């Protein structure tokens, strides 16, 4: 079983927001950092994408319905 992994730009596209809005959540410590990193890049799992979605208050307007679970 393989899990989909995403970069911050992928998460931003799925949630239809600019990447800096997602990064801001981590810079201001409103969300904990994702557990995985590759080099110096954040790697997001589906659970991380749902956390970001909830923190941004995104629901109905999300491009992919399953993004916010």
Phi and psi restraints in degrees (value plus and minus 20) as a CYANA .aco file:
   2 UNK   PHI    -132.0   -92.0
   2 UNK   PSI     125.0   165.0
   3 UNK   PHI    -126.8   -86.8
   3 UNK   PSI     120.6   160.6
   4 UNK   PHI     -92.0   -52.0
   4 UNK   PSI     117.9   157.9
   5 UNK   PHI    -141.3  -101.3
   5 UNK   PSI     126.4   166.4
   6 UNK   PHI    -153.6  -113.6
   6 UNK   PSI     129.5   169.5
   7 UNK   PHI    -111.6   -71.6
   7 UNK   PSI     151.0   191.0
   8 UNK   PHI     -80.9   -40.9
   8 UNK   PSI     -54.4   -14.4
   9 UNK   PHI     -87.3   -47.3
   9 UNK   PSI     -55.9   -15.9
  10 UNK   PHI     -86.7   -46.7
  10 UNK   PSI     -62.1   -22.1
  11 UNK   PHI     -82.5   -42.5
  11 UNK   PSI     -64.4   -24.4
  12 UNK   PHI     -81.6   -41.6
  12 UNK   PSI     -61.0   -21.0
  13 UNK   PHI     -84.9   -44.9
  13 UNK   PSI     -63.1   -23.1
  14 UNK   PHI     -82.2   -42.2
  14 UNK   PSI     -56.4   -16.4
  15 UNK   PHI    -114.0   -74.0
  15 UNK   PSI     -22.0    18.0
  16 UNK   PHI      37.5    77.5
  16 UNK   PSI      28.6    68.6
  17 UNK   PHI    -153.6  -113.6
  17 UNK   PSI     139.5   179.5
  18 UNK   PHI     -89.4   -49.4
  18 UNK   PSI     127.9   167.9
  19 UNK   PHI     -76.8   -36.8
  19 UNK   PSI     -51.9   -11.9
  20 UNK   PHI     -86.5   -46.5
  20 UNK   PSI     -45.8    -5.8
  21 UNK   PHI     -88.5   -48.5
  21 UNK   PSI     -56.7   -16.7
  22 UNK   PHI     -90.3   -50.3
  22 UNK   PSI     -66.1   -26.1
  23 UNK   PHI     -81.2   -41.2
  23 UNK   PSI     -55.1   -15.1
  24 UNK   PHI     -80.4   -40.4
  24 UNK   PSI     -55.3   -15.3
  25 UNK   PHI     -80.0   -40.0
  25 UNK   PSI     -54.9   -14.9
  26 UNK   PHI    -104.6   -64.6
  26 UNK   PSI     -56.4   -16.4
  27 UNK   PHI     -85.5   -45.5
  27 UNK   PSI     -54.5   -14.5
  28 UNK   PHI    -112.1   -72.1
  28 UNK   PSI     -17.0    23.0
  29 UNK   PHI      40.7    80.7
  29 UNK   PSI      11.6    51.6
  30 UNK   PHI     -97.9   -57.9
  30 UNK   PSI     -42.1    -2.1
  31 UNK   PHI    -152.2  -112.2
  31 UNK   PSI     127.7   167.7
  32 UNK   PHI     -92.3   -52.3
  32 UNK   PSI     129.3   169.3
  33 UNK   PHI     -81.7   -41.7
  33 UNK   PSI     127.4   167.4
  34 UNK   PHI     -81.3   -41.3
  34 UNK   PSI     130.9   170.9
  35 UNK   PHI     -90.9   -50.9
  35 UNK   PSI     -47.2    -7.2
  36 UNK   PHI    -121.0   -81.0
  36 UNK   PSI     122.8   162.8
  37 UNK   PHI    -159.1  -119.1
  37 UNK   PSI     128.7   168.7
  38 UNK   PHI    -149.8  -109.8
  38 UNK   PSI      90.1   130.1
  39 UNK   PHI      48.9    88.9
  39 UNK   PSI    -141.1  -101.1
  40 UNK   PHI    -133.8   -93.8
  40 UNK   PSI       0.8    40.8
  41 UNK   PHI    -125.8   -85.8
  41 UNK   PSI     120.0   160.0
  42 UNK   PHI     -94.7   -54.7
  42 UNK   PSI     116.0   156.0
  43 UNK   PHI    -135.3   -95.3
  43 UNK   PSI     102.9   142.9
  44 UNK   PHI    -124.0   -84.0
  44 UNK   PSI     117.9   157.9
  45 UNK   PHI    -116.5   -76.5
  45 UNK   PSI     157.1   197.1
  46 UNK   PHI     -79.4   -39.4
  46 UNK   PSI     -59.8   -19.8
  47 UNK   PHI     -83.4   -43.4
  47 UNK   PSI     -59.3   -19.3
  48 UNK   PHI     -84.5   -44.5
  48 UNK   PSI     -60.1   -20.1
  49 UNK   PHI     -82.6   -42.6
  49 UNK   PSI     -61.2   -21.2
  50 UNK   PHI     -84.3   -44.3
  50 UNK   PSI     -58.6   -18.6
  51 UNK   PHI     -83.6   -43.6
  51 UNK   PSI     -63.4   -23.4
  52 UNK   PHI     -84.0   -44.0
  52 UNK   PSI     -63.4   -23.4
  53 UNK   PHI     -78.6   -38.6
  53 UNK   PSI     -66.2   -26.2
  54 UNK   PHI     -85.0   -45.0
  54 UNK   PSI     -60.8   -20.8
  55 UNK   PHI     -84.9   -44.9
  55 UNK   PSI     -52.0   -12.0
  56 UNK   PHI    -104.3   -64.3
  56 UNK   PSI     -29.8    10.2
  57 UNK   PHI      52.8    92.8
  57 UNK   PSI       6.2    46.2
  58 UNK   PHI    -111.0   -71.0
  58 UNK   PSI     112.7   152.7
  59 UNK   PHI    -160.2  -120.2
  59 UNK   PSI    -106.3   -66.3
  60 UNK   PHI     -86.7   -46.7
  60 UNK   PSI     -51.7   -11.7
  61 UNK   PHI    -104.7   -64.7
  61 UNK   PSI     -15.6    24.4
  62 UNK   PHI     -88.8   -48.8
  62 UNK   PSI     118.8   158.8
  63 UNK   PHI     -81.2   -41.2
  63 UNK   PSI     -65.9   -25.9
  64 UNK   PHI    -126.7   -86.7
  64 UNK   PSI     101.5   141.5
  65 UNK   PHI     -77.5   -37.5
  65 UNK   PSI     -56.4   -16.4
  66 UNK   PHI     -97.9   -57.9
  66 UNK   PSI     -25.1    14.9
  67 UNK   PHI     -82.2   -42.2
  67 UNK   PSI     -57.3   -17.3
  68 UNK   PHI    -120.8   -80.8
  68 UNK   PSI      -9.1    30.9
